[in-house]
Amino acid sequence: MTFKERLDAYERLTRLDQPIGILLLLWPTLWALWLATPAYLYFDVLLIFLVGTVLMRSAGCVINDYADRDFDAHVERTQDRPLAAGIIKPREALALAGVLLLLAFALVLYLNRLVVALSFFGLAVTVAYPFLKRFFVFPQAGLGIAFSFGVPMAYAAQRGALPAVAWVMMAATLFWIMAYDTEYAMVDRDDDAKLGLKSSAILLGRYDVAAVMVFHALFLAIMAFIGYWQRLGPVYYGGLLVAGALAGYQYRLIKDRSREGCFRAFLNNNWMGAAIFACLALDLMLRKRVYLSLA
């Protein structure tokens, strides 16, 4: 194997060629960073969370592929992944995951003690999640915790404390993640069932589409409540309206449960997260509540 081919295999193992996961992990963290900011959002803190998000998502993908290497070879969508195809050896994947996690932890050390303490729980969830599908009937909840944990970490970094709004936003984010990860699970439902794996799509059965829309509705309702609670303006609510319209579009994509439609709906969630962030940031800027500092 040439150096270029090996580099390409590592890129696919860490999913750097598929940044959707980075974006879905990043948006809630950015919502929290902006809303938790007392006045100035320092560029170094923002950069730590940006780089940390990439590192943790990459490490999570490597751990996931290591855990599923024997299953992925039998799933249509994953059979060409580097570990499943034998291009990268399991010990290489473990070493890479270890390096990525150490780099992420090194970044956390630049923040306060509360963030450092929270990072250990984040690490535990990241490592445990890939194994949940073997015995837990709703593993999407595990991903929800892992992907929403950037919210309390952002509040801890900005405030040095964990106010109630941090946990409420984390709960809202968890519902959103369960919505889009159920859409993702609907793509692999038949393969997962044959392999004896668990997923929300299998558990919910014919109620899967309804459940996705309920999760989206709960997410948007809680985010609207946060807007009222934190005295946000109409621009923020405009972002929620756009997100609601996108959720309606996703219903059209998943209602017939086709693999292609469900995967397109999953990808569409990036625009939901982006719309909410753009309108939240603009609302705070117009109301002169947040400034970005390079100091």
Secondary structure by P-SEA (a helix, b strand, c coil): ccaaaaaaaaaaaaccccaaaaaaacaaaaaaaaaaccccccaaaaaaaaaaaaaaaaaaaaaaaaaaaaaaaacccccccccccccccaaaaaaaaaaaaaaaaaaaccccaaaaaaaaaaaaaaaaccccccccccaaaaaaaaaaaaaaaaaaaacccccaaaaaaaaaaaaaaaaaaaaaaaaaaaaaaaacccccccccccaaaaaaaaaaaaaaaaaaaaaaaacccaaaaaaaaaaaaaaaaaaaacccccaaaaaaaaaaaaaaaaaaaaaaaaaaaaaccbbbbcc
